Amino acid sequence: MSWGLCETGYFIIFATDNKNDTMNGKLFFMTACLSCCSFQQLSAQSRPGGITPQMLQEIRQSVTPSLMRTALSNAVAANAIDKLAENHSNAGDIDASFTFETPIQSITDQKSSGRCWMFSGLNVVRANYKLRTGRDVELSHVYLFFWDQMEKANLCLQGIIDTAKESMNHERVRFFFKDPIGDGGTFCGVADLTEKYGLVPKNIMPETFSSDNTAKMKSLISSKLREDGLVLRKMVAEGKKGKLLEQEKTRMLSEIYGMLSLTLGTPPRDFEFSLTGDKDNKRTFTPQSFCQVILEKPLNGSFIMVMNDPRHDYYKTYEVEYDRHTYDGHNWVYLNLPMDDIEALAIASIRSNHKLYSSYDVGKFLDRSRGYCDTENYDYGALFGTTFGMDKAQRISTFDSGSTHAMTLTAVELDSEGKAVKWKVENSWGASYGYQGCLIMTDRWFREYMFRLVVDKEFVHEKLLKMCEQKPVMLMPEDPLFLPDE
């Protein structure tokens, strides 16, 4: 029999009958001492801010057991929260009539991709073309997406070159390495990409598996760009510059082009197409010449983007650094307006049969089965015995809310005083989703969860156009409101 005294003050006793047991006893003694030390450290925690036994007792006592709470707990454990929080009095049939509604067009489907901004943007382009000519032409999303991915890859690599002398912990360096490429974007991307690369019809460059399901392609290209970025940083550190860096970046982009060609297809340089649908009336187009036919005027310079961000001063312009789709394109610039002004712009456009690009925090209070957005759809506070009382500015500031999805605004219902009652958007989740592929929104929901609207300057009065000429305040892309629409 032997014993020892651990540093913690605890006795360790063990028996040994032979040499092997002595060795086992030593190992047991060491293990026991370590365990005692760990126990003492855990029992002697004194750093403020942790959950203390007293605090835990108060927390437990605050949740009073009852038959009603037991029944509620059983219900929550076995059912979806939205189903239990559903406001039954708000679950009736939806009134789908509207005072003003733009011409209905076929619903698109972005599948498992984050290209809602492109679908909404091209919905507007396509609708404007039909309004002007009476003809409907489906446009290729994958064509524009190919060049979006190429340009984002270049933006990443060139950004890494531009910041190569900064440490890897620098905010802007992390920005490029964290998300080298992605699906998301805004209408500004549609404007820059069409201006540079044009458009093609959908049947000339149709969707592929990877355009409909972008996750794996994005992951592999991101990994390659991160690897390439490290090479470029090393070259800068070694004193290489100018033409050598450009040659290496071109080689890297050639590999990205190859990956995109395999997954999305190779963009056509010219093609034959009949605008009237008559096979005997085909013409030869380039993407640029086709774009000139589809667009009455270039997108850049013909629209303004307005936003509702109550954290910042209204009637001021703001610019989001590095939020662009092409390195030589335009950062996202917007005019911050109260919701009353934004709604007036939307109504003026819809009354003239013009659809609008718009974006929302679409998941909030969305009844997916009905395609109905209303702040009264669910009462989460009543279910959990608490309140959810943040206003729009507080939700944005705390990352609780922000623009997540772009859709095409198409209709509005007005009351007797000309004020909006409800709105309708064309979605890009397929024709069977929601209300015939659309979502219907009450105005109270619209005011809380609508963020961005793109308006043709034709429907913007001179006073607001003048405000857009102000020098914008530069904002960082990490801002909680400036996540790309997906």
Secondary structure, DSSP 8 states (H G I E B T S, - for coil): -EEEE-TTS-EEEE--SSHHHHHHHHHHHHHHHHHHHHHHHHHT---TTS--HHHHHHHHHHS---HHHHHHHHHHHHS-HHHHHB-GGG-S------SEE-------B--BSS-HHHHHHHHHHHHHHHHHHS----B-HHHHHHHHHHHHHHHHHHHHHHTTTS-TTSHHHHHHHH-S--S-B-HHHHHHHHHHH---BTTTS---HHHHB-HHHHHHHHHHHHHHHHHHHHHHHTT--THHHHHHHHHHHHHHHHHHHHHH----S-EEE-TTS-GGG-EEE-HHHHHHHH-SS-STTTEEEEE--TTS-TT-EEEETT--SSTTS--EEEEE--HHHHHHHHHHHHHTT--EEEEE-TTTTEETTTTEE-TTSB-HHHHHTS-----HHHHHHTTS----EEEEEEEEEE-TTS-EEEEEEE-SB-TTSTBTTEEEEEHHHHHHHEEEEEEEGGGS-HHHHHHTTS--EEE-TTSTT---B-
